[in-house]
Amino acid sequence: MNKIIFLDIDGVLNSNLGNNGHEKEISDGTLIDPEKIQLLSELVKNTGAKIVLHSGWKFWFDSNLHPLRKEAYHLLKLLRRENIAIDSVTPDHSTEEIKRNKKFSLVKATEILAWLEEHEEVEEWIVIDDLDLHNQEVEAHQLRTDSSVGLTASDVHKAEIMLRKGGSL
């Protein structure tokens, strides 16, 4: 695994755009946008990068990356249609309070850095997330999406450049 995309889901592969009243959480897997999956597929195919899930969605998979919830199954089905897969997940450094309040952004950076320590073969890496990750080293490698729109073609272009330049713009 030489190139890695640390992938968030909410605000990246879905958005609040079609959820005007915000009556549903965007983490209800039915709101994943197949067009965003196609953009992600383009990025993976153009760069040869592997996907490491750092989203709270990682809790919806077992240790073998088999889905535990219908939302995770739906995500995998959409990824498979584009011939891409989740290769790994970051370790869990969250507390019960973080899980209860869904404040995963507070630990995502430390989880990403811990994963990287265990995978020294990684040469380039980027983080695609809509949230502030509270860590300058990780944020230097972050492509921050607009949660109201999610992943765009422009984001994919920037991500390709980042993966060629060692993870930063």
Wavefront OBJ file of the C-alpha trace (Angstrom):
o trace
v 0.000 0.000 0.000
v 2.020 2.926 -1.244
v -0.774 5.488 -1.607
v -3.591 5.803 0.903
v -6.858 7.707 0.976
v -8.172 8.074 4.517
v -11.870 8.351 3.779
v -14.677 9.891 5.761
v -18.246 9.216 4.593
v -20.638 11.869 5.906
v -20.050 15.159 4.124
v -17.890 13.387 1.522
v -19.946 10.628 -0.124
v -23.192 12.242 0.941
v -24.232 15.744 1.877
v -26.937 17.759 3.542
v -27.946 19.227 0.172
v -30.859 16.844 -0.368
v -31.793 16.885 3.301
v -33.091 20.429 3.557
v -35.080 19.937 6.734
v -32.253 17.908 8.320
v -34.911 15.539 9.591
v -32.627 12.592 8.786
v -29.020 12.177 9.761
v -26.848 12.025 6.686
v -25.352 8.863 8.181
v -28.569 7.045 7.230
v -26.840 5.075 4.459
v -29.635 5.654 1.978
v -28.316 9.150 1.354
v -24.994 8.034 -0.124
v -24.722 9.627 -3.530
v -23.749 7.187 -6.306
v -22.183 10.113 -8.210
v -19.819 10.705 -5.264
v -18.901 7.013 -5.367
v -18.087 7.396 -9.076
v -15.829 10.361 -8.290
v -14.076 8.361 -5.576
v -13.658 5.496 -8.041
v -12.040 7.860 -10.541
v -9.580 8.993 -7.858
v -8.723 5.423 -6.837
v -8.279 4.256 -10.426
v -6.197 7.289 -11.443
v -3.840 7.060 -8.463
v -3.786 3.395 -7.497
v -4.528 4.453 -3.914
v -6.091 2.173 -1.335
v -8.976 3.248 0.885
v -8.707 3.299 4.674
v -11.952 4.180 6.407
v -11.556 6.670 9.262
v -15.234 7.567 9.522
v -17.525 6.678 12.411
v -18.974 4.269 9.845
v -16.053 1.938 10.640
v -18.066 0.758 13.652
v -20.633 -0.653 11.233
v -18.158 -3.295 10.006
v -16.682 -6.320 11.733
v -12.947 -7.003 11.935
v -13.052 -8.651 8.479
v -14.784 -5.590 6.961
v -18.103 -7.385 6.637
v -21.085 -5.057 7.118
v -22.954 -5.158 10.423
v -25.678 -2.688 9.446
v -27.777 -2.105 6.342
v -26.062 1.257 5.748
v -22.645 -0.414 5.593
v -23.996 -3.097 3.270
v -25.425 -0.374 1.004
v -22.066 1.448 0.972
v -20.182 -1.724 0.022
v -22.684 -2.499 -2.719
v -22.144 0.950 -4.260
v -18.352 0.651 -3.968
v -18.389 -2.810 -5.582
v -20.345 -1.445 -8.553
v -17.342 0.794 -9.214
v -14.851 -2.027 -8.520
v -13.382 -0.369 -5.442
v -13.210 -1.547 -1.853
v -12.361 -0.499 1.667
v -8.949 -2.005 2.383
v -8.637 -1.175 6.065
v -9.941 0.955 8.920
v -8.146 3.148 11.423
v -7.885 1.957 15.023
v -10.490 3.113 17.527
v -9.257 5.735 19.983
v -12.706 7.065 20.835
v -14.239 7.109 24.277
v -17.843 6.279 25.076
v -18.535 10.014 25.373
v -17.098 10.648 21.891
v -19.230 7.831 20.464
v -22.349 9.020 22.268
v -21.912 12.616 21.078
v -20.569 11.617 17.643
v -17.483 13.810 18.073
v -15.145 11.481 16.181
v -13.241 14.445 14.733
v -11.540 14.792 18.125
v -9.667 11.496 17.664
v -9.524 10.967 13.911
v -6.060 12.522 13.577
v -4.520 10.333 16.289
v -6.172 7.274 14.742
v -4.767 8.146 11.305
v -1.277 8.711 12.701
v -1.440 5.435 14.649
v -2.455 3.589 11.470
v 0.435 5.179 9.573
v 2.914 4.113 12.296
v 1.855 0.505 11.708
v 2.195 0.850 7.908
v 5.620 2.295 7.203
v 5.375 1.264 3.541
v 2.978 4.158 2.853
v 4.631 6.772 0.661
v 1.793 9.219 0.007
v -1.440 9.740 1.855
v -4.349 12.104 1.953
v -7.338 12.560 4.206
v -10.717 13.354 2.678
v -13.006 14.755 5.361
v -15.366 17.689 5.839
v -14.400 18.302 9.480
v -11.611 20.088 11.307
v -9.323 17.284 12.496
v -7.489 19.305 15.157
v -3.964 18.339 14.070
v -1.637 20.362 11.826
v 0.279 17.366 10.483
v -2.891 15.596 9.398
v -4.554 18.786 8.158
v -1.538 19.390 5.886
v -2.632 16.202 4.088
v -6.354 16.936 4.229
v -8.659 17.651 1.352
v -11.547 19.257 3.193
v -14.875 18.868 1.452
v -17.884 21.113 1.837
v -20.424 19.055 3.821
v -23.308 20.746 2.015
v -22.016 19.420 -1.318
v -19.721 16.454 -0.633
v -16.942 15.271 -2.955
v -16.674 17.162 -6.251
v -14.742 16.718 -9.507
v -12.560 19.649 -8.429
v -11.811 17.835 -5.141
v -10.791 14.722 -7.066
v -8.412 16.771 -9.207
v -6.848 18.342 -6.089
v -6.579 14.918 -4.423
v -4.739 13.518 -7.454
v -2.235 16.381 -7.241
v -1.849 15.844 -3.494
v -1.116 12.142 -3.954
v 1.556 12.992 -6.515
v 3.138 15.614 -4.244
v 3.341 13.501 -1.118
v -0.055 14.374 0.298
v -0.157 18.172 0.357
v -1.023 20.937 -2.074
l 1 2 3 4 5 6 7 8 9 10 11 12 13 14 15 16 17 18 19 20 21 22 23 24 25 26 27 28 29 30 31 32 33 34 35 36 37 38 39 40 41 42 43 44 45 46 47 48 49 50 51 52 53 54 55 56 57 58 59 60 61 62 63 64 65 66 67 68 69 70 71 72 73 74 75 76 77 78 79 80 81 82 83 84 85 86 87 88 89 90 91 92 93 94 95 96 97 98 99 100 101 102 103 104 105 106 107 108 109 110 111 112 113 114 115 116 117 118 119 120 121 122 123 124 125 126 127 128 129 130 131 132 133 134 135 136 137 138 139 140 141 142 143 144 145 146 147 148 149 150 151 152 153 154 155 156 157 158 159 160 161 162 163 164 165 166 167 168 169
